[in-house]
Amino acid sequence: MSFNEQPKWESLPGRGDRKIGLSSRFNNNGALVLDNQTFRYESWLEAKVFIVLMHRENFVSLREQVAFDWIDQNGEEHTHYFDAVVEFAQ
């Protein structure tokens, strides 16, 4: 690689069920990469929580923007998206 070439790196895309919106002046969107996996977030608080959880000794995996389908009392279907679902070892 010559002095002027930039190293090329790629990471796996996020595993979320929902794409997050592009950044706006009201929030802070971005992505973290850990072990070649991309984790997208929609706020600085989410990013900080992801960082803390990922550095726990018993951390196994994190999946962002996980869909949860539910039916209300009137029989109407809805989808809620959890910011993160985290798996820890015992």
N, CA, C and O atoms as a Tinker XYZ file with bonds, in Angstrom:
   360  protein
     1  N      0.851000   -1.174000    0.000000    73     2
     2  CA     0.000000    0.000000    0.000000    64     1     3
     3  C      0.897000    1.236000    0.000000    63     2     4     5
     4  O      1.842000    1.343000    0.782000    81     3
     5  N      0.578000    2.155000   -0.888000    73     3     6
     6  CA     1.371000    3.383000   -0.953000    64     5     7
     7  C      0.931000    4.350000    0.143000    63     6     8     9
     8  O     -0.094000    4.151000    0.795000    81     7
     9  N      1.716000    5.388000    0.326000    73     7    10
    10  CA     1.436000    6.373000    1.370000    64     9    11
    11  C      0.068000    7.029000    1.188000    63    10    12    13
    12  O     -0.606000    7.323000    2.176000    81    11
    13  N     -0.353000    7.264000   -0.055000    73    11    14
    14  CA    -1.605000    7.973000   -0.323000    64    13    15
    15  C     -2.843000    7.081000   -0.319000    63    14    16    17
    16  O     -3.964000    7.588000   -0.347000    81    15
    17  N     -2.660000    5.764000   -0.284000    73    15    18
    18  CA    -3.816000    4.868000   -0.286000    64    17    19
    19  C     -4.400000    4.752000    1.118000    63    18    20    21
    20  O     -3.672000    4.705000    2.110000    81    19
    21  N     -5.711000    4.707000    1.178000    73    19    22
    22  CA    -6.399000    4.517000    2.442000    64    21    23
    23  C     -6.674000    3.029000    2.630000    63    22    24    25
    24  O     -7.051000    2.356000    1.669000    81    23
    25  N     -6.498000    2.497000    3.832000    73    23    26
    26  CA    -6.826000    1.087000    4.044000    64    25    27
    27  C     -8.325000    0.878000    3.853000    63    26    28    29
    28  O     -9.137000    1.716000    4.245000    81    27
    29  N     -8.678000   -0.245000    3.248000    73    27    30
    30  CA   -10.088000   -0.553000    3.026000    64    29    31
    31  C    -10.539000   -1.534000    4.097000    63    30    32    33
    32  O     -9.897000   -2.562000    4.311000    81    31
    33  N    -11.635000   -1.222000    4.764000    73    31    34
    34  CA   -12.193000   -2.132000    5.742000    64    33    35
    35  C    -13.690000   -2.186000    5.537000    63    34    36    37
    36  O    -14.314000   -1.211000    5.118000    81    35
    37  N    -14.235000   -3.299000    5.827000    73    35    38
    38  CA   -15.678000   -3.487000    5.719000    64    37    39
    39  C    -16.168000   -4.183000    6.972000    63    38    40    41
    40  O    -15.440000   -4.959000    7.591000    81    39
    41  N    -17.398000   -3.901000    7.339000    73    39    42
    42  CA   -18.004000   -4.600000    8.462000    64    41    43
    43  C    -19.345000   -5.154000    8.011000    63    42    44    45
    44  O    -19.918000   -4.715000    7.014000    81    43
    45  N    -19.825000   -6.117000    8.760000    73    43    46
    46  CA   -21.135000   -6.679000    8.458000    64    45    47
    47  C    -22.199000   -5.630000    8.745000    63    46    48    49
    48  O    -22.025000   -4.824000    9.659000    81    47
    49  N    -23.291000   -5.617000    7.996000    73    47    50
    50  CA   -24.344000   -4.626000    8.241000    64    49    51
    51  C    -25.045000   -4.882000    9.566000    63    50    52    53
    52  O    -24.920000   -5.959000   10.150000    81    51
    53  N    -25.775000   -3.892000   10.030000    73    51    54
    54  CA   -26.566000   -4.062000   11.242000    64    53    55
    55  C    -27.596000   -5.166000   11.064000    63    54    56    57
    56  O    -27.997000   -5.483000    9.944000    81    55
    57  N    -28.021000   -5.751000   12.185000    73    55    58
    58  CA   -28.974000   -6.860000   12.127000    64    57    59
    59  C    -30.391000   -6.426000   12.491000    63    58    60    61
    60  O    -31.256000   -7.277000   12.698000    81    59
    61  N    -30.640000   -5.142000   12.572000    73    59    62
    62  CA   -31.937000   -4.644000   12.994000    64    61    63
    63  C    -33.058000   -4.925000   12.003000    63    62    64    65
    64  O    -32.828000   -5.079000   10.804000    81    63
    65  N    -34.287000   -4.989000   12.538000    73    63    66
    66  CA   -35.475000   -5.206000   11.718000    64    65    67
    67  C    -35.973000   -3.913000   11.080000    63    66    68    69
    68  O    -36.799000   -3.944000   10.168000    81    67
    69  N    -35.474000   -2.787000   11.555000    73    67    70
    70  CA   -35.924000   -1.483000   11.064000    64    69    71
    71  C    -34.703000   -0.639000   10.754000    63    70    72    73
    72  O    -33.758000   -0.584000   11.541000    81    71
    73  N    -34.727000    0.012000    9.612000    73    71    74
    74  CA   -33.663000    0.956000    9.274000    64    73    75
    75  C    -33.896000    2.237000   10.064000    63    74    76    77
    76  O    -35.028000    2.709000   10.176000    81    75
    77  N    -32.837000    2.787000   10.604000    73    75    78
    78  CA   -33.001000    4.043000   11.324000    64    77    79
    79  C    -32.946000    5.194000   10.338000    63    78    80    81
    80  O    -32.356000    5.080000    9.264000    81    79
    81  N    -33.565000    6.296000   10.710000    73    79    82
    82  CA   -33.617000    7.455000    9.839000    64    81    83
    83  C    -32.268000    8.138000    9.712000    63    82    84    85
    84  O    -31.352000    7.914000   10.503000    81    83
    85  N    -32.176000    8.963000    8.708000    73    83    86
    86  CA   -30.963000    9.760000    8.555000    64    85    87
    87  C    -30.920000   10.793000    9.660000    63    86    88    89
    88  O    -31.943000   11.112000   10.265000    81    87
    89  N    -29.754000   11.305000    9.919000    73    87    90
    90  CA   -29.624000   12.236000   11.031000    64    89    91
    91  C    -30.406000   13.519000   10.763000    63    90    92    93
    92  O    -30.611000   13.923000    9.619000    81    91
    93  N    -30.821000   14.127000   11.829000    73    91    94
    94  CA   -31.497000   15.417000   11.748000    64    93    95
    95  C    -30.877000   16.321000   12.801000    63    94    96    97
    96  O    -29.997000   15.901000   13.552000    81    95
    97  N    -31.328000   17.531000   12.849000    73    95    98
    98  CA   -30.755000   18.443000   13.843000    64    97    99
    99  C    -31.254000   18.144000   15.248000    63    98   100   101
   100  O    -30.779000   18.742000   16.214000    81    99
   101  N    -32.225000   17.210000   15.376000    73    99   102
   102  CA   -32.796000   16.894000   16.678000    64   101   103
   103  C    -32.250000   15.612000   17.297000    63   102   104   105
   104  O    -32.547000   15.324000   18.457000    81   103
   105  N    -31.460000   14.834000   16.560000    73   103   106
   106  CA   -30.929000   13.605000   17.145000    64   105   107
   107  C    -29.532000   13.320000   16.616000    63   106   108   109
   108  O    -29.020000   14.018000   15.740000    81   107
   109  N    -28.936000   12.285000   17.167000    73   107   110
   110  CA   -27.557000   11.939000   16.827000    64   109   111
   111  C    -27.539000   10.488000   16.363000    63   110   112   113
   112  O    -27.485000    9.580000   17.192000    81   111
   113  N    -27.583000   10.255000   15.067000    73   111   114
   114  CA   -27.543000    8.905000   14.522000    64   113   115
   115  C    -26.118000    8.527000   14.189000    63   114   116   117
   116  O    -25.284000    9.381000   13.890000    81   115
   117  N    -25.852000    7.233000   14.244000    73   115   118
   118  CA   -24.513000    6.783000   13.901000    64   117   119
   119  C    -24.413000    5.285000   13.945000    63   118   120   121
   120  O    -25.425000    4.584000   13.972000    81   119
   121  N    -23.191000    4.790000   13.953000    73   119   122
   122  CA   -22.953000    3.350000   13.987000    64   121   123
   123  C    -21.689000    3.061000   14.782000    63   122   124   125
   124  O    -20.717000    3.814000   14.737000    81   123
   125  N    -21.727000    1.966000   15.500000    73   123   126
   126  CA   -20.561000    1.443000   16.203000    64   125   127
   127  C    -20.180000    0.137000   15.530000    63   126   128   129
   128  O    -21.050000   -0.583000   15.040000    81   127
   129  N    -18.897000   -0.178000   15.499000    73   127   130
   130  CA   -18.447000   -1.448000   14.936000    64   129   131
   131  C    -17.660000   -2.183000   16.013000    63   130   132   133
   132  O    -16.707000   -1.646000   16.579000    81   131
   133  N    -18.072000   -3.422000   16.291000    73   131   134
   134  CA   -17.396000   -4.275000   17.253000    64   133   135
   135  C    -17.290000   -5.666000   16.664000    63   134   136   137
   136  O    -18.293000   -6.236000   16.234000    81   135
   137  N    -16.101000   -6.214000   16.638000    73   135   138
   138  CA   -15.868000   -7.556000   16.076000    64   137   139
   139  C    -16.468000   -7.688000   14.683000    63   138   140   141
   140  O    -17.111000   -8.690000   14.370000    81   139
   141  N    -16.257000   -6.684000   13.855000    73   139   142
   142  CA   -16.688000   -6.682000   12.456000    64   141   143
   143  C    -18.205000   -6.639000   12.287000    63   142   144   145
   144  O    -18.703000   -6.927000   11.198000    81   143
   145  N    -18.946000   -6.290000   13.327000    73   143   146
   146  CA   -20.407000   -6.181000   13.241000    64   145   147
   147  C    -20.797000   -4.729000   13.479000    63   146   148   149
   148  O    -20.307000   -4.094000   14.413000    81   147
   149  N    -21.680000   -4.205000   12.634000    73   147   150
   150  CA   -22.149000   -2.829000   12.760000    64   149   151
   151  C    -23.406000   -2.775000   13.616000    63   150   152   153
   152  O    -24.311000   -3.596000   13.460000    81   151
   153  N    -23.456000   -1.802000   14.521000    73   151   154
   154  CA   -24.626000   -1.561000   15.365000    64   153   155
   155  C    -25.054000   -0.111000   15.157000    63   154   156   157
   156  O    -24.303000    0.811000   15.475000    81   155
   157  N    -26.256000    0.093000   14.625000    73   155   158
   158  CA   -26.739000    1.444000   14.349000    64   157   159
   159  C    -27.541000    1.965000   15.534000    63   158   160   161
   160  O    -28.273000    1.215000   16.180000    81   159
   161  N    -27.395000    3.261000   15.810000    73   159   162
   162  CA   -28.120000    3.865000   16.924000    64   161   163
   163  C    -28.749000    5.185000   16.489000    63   162   164   165
   164  O    -28.334000    5.804000   15.509000    81   163
   165  N    -29.764000    5.594000   17.249000    73   163   166
   166  CA   -30.501000    6.827000   16.927000    64   165   167
   167  C    -30.308000    7.938000   17.942000    63   166   168   169
   168  O    -30.851000    9.029000   17.772000    81   167
   169  N    -29.554000    7.682000   18.984000    73   167   170
   170  CA   -29.296000    8.739000   19.958000    64   169   171
   171  C    -27.957000    8.482000   20.626000    63   170   172   173
   172  O    -27.459000    7.357000   20.626000    81   171
   173  N    -27.386000    9.515000   21.187000    73   171   174
   174  CA   -26.113000    9.374000   21.874000    64   173   175
   175  C    -26.279000    8.494000   23.105000    63   174   176   177
   176  O    -25.357000    7.765000   23.471000    81   175
   177  N    -27.447000    8.552000   23.750000    73   175   178
   178  CA   -27.705000    7.691000   24.905000    64   177   179
   179  C    -27.669000    6.220000   24.491000    63   178   180   181
   180  O    -27.050000    5.403000   25.172000    81   179
   181  N    -28.328000    5.873000   23.376000    73   179   182
   182  CA   -28.270000    4.494000   22.877000    64   181   183
   183  C    -26.825000    4.072000   22.636000    63   182   184   185
   184  O    -26.432000    2.973000   23.028000    81   183
   185  N    -26.040000    4.915000   22.006000    73   183   186
   186  CA   -24.643000    4.590000   21.718000    64   185   187
   187  C    -23.882000    4.302000   23.012000    63   186   188   189
   188  O    -23.140000    3.324000   23.093000    81   187
   189  N    -24.067000    5.152000   24.022000    73   187   190
   190  CA   -23.366000    4.945000   25.289000    64   189   191
   191  C    -23.794000    3.648000   25.963000    63   190   192   193
   192  O    -22.961000    2.932000   26.519000    81   191
   193  N    -25.093000    3.340000   25.918000    73   191   194
   194  CA   -25.580000    2.085000   26.509000    64   193   195
   195  C    -24.992000    0.894000   25.761000    63   194   196   197
   196  O    -24.557000   -0.074000   26.385000    81   195
   197  N    -24.973000    0.956000   24.426000    73   195   198
   198  CA   -24.390000   -0.129000   23.632000    64   197   199
   199  C    -22.925000   -0.354000   24.036000    63   198   200   201
   200  O    -22.499000   -1.493000   24.222000    81   199
   201  N    -22.167000    0.725000   24.170000    73   199   202
   202  CA   -20.746000    0.624000   24.516000    64   201   203
   203  C    -20.575000   -0.039000   25.884000    63   202   204   205
   204  O    -19.743000   -0.932000   26.047000    81   203
   205  N    -21.359000    0.400000   26.858000    73   203   206
   206  CA   -21.261000   -0.184000   28.206000    64   205   207
   207  C    -21.613000   -1.670000   28.167000    63   206   208   209
   208  O    -20.891000   -2.490000   28.733000    81   207
   209  N    -22.717000   -2.023000   27.505000    73   207   210
   210  CA   -23.142000   -3.427000   27.456000    64   209   211
   211  C    -22.124000   -4.301000   26.735000    63   210   212   213
   212  O    -21.834000   -5.412000   27.181000    81   211
   213  N    -21.575000   -3.806000   25.617000    73   211   214
   214  CA   -20.621000   -4.588000   24.829000    64   213   215
   215  C    -19.324000   -4.870000   25.585000    63   214   216   217
   216  O    -18.615000   -5.824000   25.261000    81   215
   217  N    -19.009000   -4.059000   26.580000    73   215   218
   218  CA   -17.762000   -4.241000   27.311000    64   217   219
   219  C    -17.939000   -4.998000   28.617000    63   218   220   221
   220  O    -16.992000   -5.139000   29.390000    81   219
   221  N    -19.141000   -5.483000   28.864000    73   219   222
   222  CA   -19.334000   -6.352000   30.028000    64   221   223
   223  C    -18.647000   -7.685000   29.765000    63   222   224   225
   224  O    -18.613000   -8.169000   28.633000    81   223
   225  N    -18.115000   -8.255000   30.800000    73   223   226
   226  CA   -17.363000   -9.506000   30.682000    64   225   227
   227  C    -18.197000  -10.645000   30.096000    63   226   228   229
   228  O    -17.668000  -11.482000   29.364000    81   227
   229  N    -19.487000  -10.686000   30.407000    73   227   230
   230  CA   -20.336000  -11.794000   29.963000    64   229   231
   231  C    -21.174000  -11.457000   28.725000    63   230   232   233
   232  O    -22.146000  -12.153000   28.431000    81   231
   233  N    -20.806000  -10.398000   28.001000    73   231   234
   234  CA   -21.515000  -10.009000   26.776000    64   233   235
   235  C    -21.358000  -11.082000   25.706000    63   234   236   237
   236  O    -20.256000  -11.576000   25.470000    81   235
   237  N    -22.486000  -11.447000   25.049000    73   235   238
   238  CA   -22.459000  -12.420000   23.964000    64   237   239
   239  C    -22.849000  -11.758000   22.643000    63   238   240   241
   240  O    -22.114000  -11.857000   21.660000    81   239
   241  N    -24.006000  -11.081000   22.614000    73   239   242
   242  CA   -24.450000  -10.458000   21.364000    64   241   243
   243  C    -25.429000   -9.332000   21.639000    63   242   244   245
   244  O    -26.037000   -9.254000   22.707000    81   243
   245  N    -25.564000   -8.460000   20.646000    73   243   246
   246  CA   -26.510000   -7.354000   20.700000    64   245   247
   247  C    -27.171000   -7.252000   19.332000    63   246   248   249
   248  O    -26.508000   -7.354000   18.299000    81   247
   249  N    -28.469000   -7.052000   19.338000    73   247   250
   250  CA   -29.204000   -6.824000   18.094000    64   249   251
   251  C    -30.028000   -5.561000   18.286000    63   250   252   253
   252  O    -30.774000   -5.448000   19.259000    81   251
   253  N    -29.902000   -4.623000   17.379000    73   251   254
   254  CA   -30.573000   -3.335000   17.517000    64   253   255
   255  C    -31.864000   -3.298000   16.695000    63   254   256   257
   256  O    -31.996000   -4.008000   15.698000    81   255
   257  N    -32.823000   -2.454000   17.127000    73   255   258
   258  CA   -34.088000   -2.225000   16.416000    64   257   259
   259  C    -34.820000   -3.541000   16.125000    63   258   260   261
   260  O    -35.062000   -3.895000   14.971000    81   259
   261  N    -35.163000   -4.251000   17.198000    73   259   262
   262  CA   -35.806000   -5.559000   17.092000    64   261   263
   263  C    -37.319000   -5.390000   17.109000    63   262   264   265
   264  O    -37.873000   -4.766000   18.014000    81   263
   265  N    -37.986000   -5.955000   16.097000    73   263   266
   266  CA   -39.440000   -5.834000   15.962000    64   265   267
   267  C    -40.171000   -6.742000   16.943000    63   266   268   269
   268  O    -39.762000   -7.877000   17.188000    81   267
   269  N    -41.259000   -6.218000   17.498000    73   267   270
   270  CA   -42.160000   -6.979000   18.359000    64   269   271
   271  C    -43.581000   -6.671000   17.898000    63   270   272   273
   272  O    -44.055000   -5.545000   18.054000    81   271
   273  N    -44.257000   -7.661000   17.334000    73   271   274
   274  CA   -45.632000   -7.489000   16.862000    64   273   275
   275  C    -46.598000   -7.795000   17.987000    63   274   276   277
   276  O    -46.402000   -8.749000   18.740000    81   275
   277  N    -47.655000   -6.976000   18.103000    73   275   278
   278  CA   -48.647000   -7.191000   19.143000    64   277   279
   279  C    -50.022000   -6.755000   18.651000    63   278   280   281
   280  O    -50.138000   -6.007000   17.680000    81   279
   281  N    -51.043000   -7.224000   19.320000    73   279   282
   282  CA   -52.435000   -6.925000   18.958000    64   281   283
   283  C    -53.096000   -6.231000   20.141000    63   282   284   285
   284  O    -53.040000   -6.724000   21.268000    81   283
   285  N    -53.723000   -5.087000   19.882000    73   283   286
   286  CA   -54.358000   -4.342000   20.962000    64   285   287
   287  C    -55.731000   -4.939000   21.288000    63   286   288   289
   288  O    -56.165000   -5.910000   20.668000    81   287
   289  N    -56.400000   -4.340000   22.269000    73   287   290
   290  CA   -57.688000   -4.870000   22.741000    64   289   291
   291  C    -58.792000   -4.802000   21.688000    63   290   292   293
   292  O    -59.824000   -5.457000   21.833000    81   291
   293  N    -58.585000   -4.013000   20.629000    73   291   294
   294  CA   -59.559000   -3.923000   19.546000    64   293   295
   295  C    -59.214000   -4.844000   18.377000    63   294   296   297
   296  O    -59.883000   -4.819000   17.345000    81   295
   297  N    -58.178000   -5.649000   18.541000    73   295   298
   298  CA   -57.775000   -6.579000   17.493000    64   297   299
   299  C    -56.885000   -5.966000   16.427000    63   298   300   301
   300  O    -56.608000   -6.611000   15.416000    81   299
   301  N    -56.431000   -4.737000   16.627000    73   299   302
   302  CA   -55.575000   -4.072000   15.652000    64   301   303
   303  C    -54.117000   -4.467000   15.875000    63   302   304   305
   304  O    -53.630000   -4.458000   17.006000    81   303
   305  N    -53.425000   -4.814000   14.785000    73   303   306
   306  CA   -52.028000   -5.218000   14.872000    64   305   307
   307  C    -51.111000   -3.998000   14.880000    63   306   308   309
   308  O    -51.353000   -3.009000   14.187000    81   307
   309  N    -50.062000   -4.093000   15.675000    73   307   310
   310  CA   -49.069000   -3.024000   15.794000    64   309   311
   311  C    -47.682000   -3.653000   15.829000    63   310   312   313
   312  O    -47.533000   -4.838000   16.125000    81   311
   313  N    -46.675000   -2.851000   15.525000    73   311   314
   314  CA   -45.288000   -3.278000   15.666000    64   313   315
   315  C    -44.546000   -2.254000   16.507000    63   314   316   317
   316  O    -44.578000   -1.054000   16.231000    81   315
   317  N    -43.876000   -2.753000   17.542000    73   315   318
   318  CA   -43.010000   -1.910000   18.367000    64   317   319
   319  C    -41.570000   -2.337000   18.094000    63   318   320   321
   320  O    -41.308000   -3.524000   17.899000    81   319
   321  N    -40.638000   -1.391000   18.077000    73   319   322
   322  CA   -39.233000   -1.704000   17.858000    64   321   323
   323  C    -38.441000   -1.403000   19.123000    63   322   324   325
   324  O    -38.355000   -0.256000   19.561000    81   323
   325  N    -37.859000   -2.460000   19.707000    73   323   326
   326  CA   -36.992000   -2.281000   20.862000    64   325   327
   327  C    -35.635000   -1.771000   20.367000    63   326   328   329
   328  O    -35.125000   -2.235000   19.347000    81   327
   329  N    -35.062000   -0.823000   21.092000    73   327   330
   330  CA   -33.763000   -0.276000   20.692000    64   329   331
   331  C    -32.703000   -1.363000   20.653000    63   330   332   333
   332  O    -31.848000   -1.362000   19.767000    81   331
   333  N    -32.748000   -2.283000   21.595000    73   331   334
   334  CA   -31.728000   -3.335000   21.635000    64   333   335
   335  C    -32.236000   -4.558000   22.380000    63   334   336   337
   336  O    -33.025000   -4.456000   23.320000    81   335
   337  N    -31.767000   -5.710000   21.940000    73   335   338
   338  CA   -31.927000   -6.961000   22.663000    64   337   339
   339  C    -30.520000   -7.505000   22.854000    63   338   340   341
   340  O    -29.775000   -7.702000   21.894000    81   339
   341  N    -30.173000   -7.742000   24.110000    73   339   342
   342  CA   -28.802000   -8.114000   24.454000    64   341   343
   343  C    -28.789000   -9.513000   25.055000    63   342   344   345
   344  O    -29.662000   -9.872000   25.845000    81   343
   345  N    -27.792000  -10.291000   24.671000    73   343   346
   346  CA   -27.621000  -11.641000   25.231000    64   345   347
   347  C    -26.335000  -11.653000   26.045000    63   346   348   349
   348  O    -25.287000  -11.188000   25.596000    81   347
   349  N    -26.441000  -12.200000   27.260000    73   347   350
   350  CA   -25.291000  -12.349000   28.139000    64   349   351
   351  C    -25.087000  -13.825000   28.466000    63   350   352   353
   352  O    -26.052000  -14.587000   28.520000    81   351
   353  N    -23.846000  -14.227000   28.684000    73   351   354
   354  CA   -23.539000  -15.579000   29.131000    64   353   355
   355  C    -23.922000  -15.697000   30.603000    63   354   356   357
   356  O    -23.987000  -14.696000   31.316000    81   355
   357  N    -24.171000  -16.905000   31.045000    73   355   358
   358  CA   -24.520000  -17.144000   32.456000    64   357   359
   359  C    -23.346000  -16.890000   33.354000    63   358   360
   360  O    -23.457000  -17.041000   34.571000    81   359
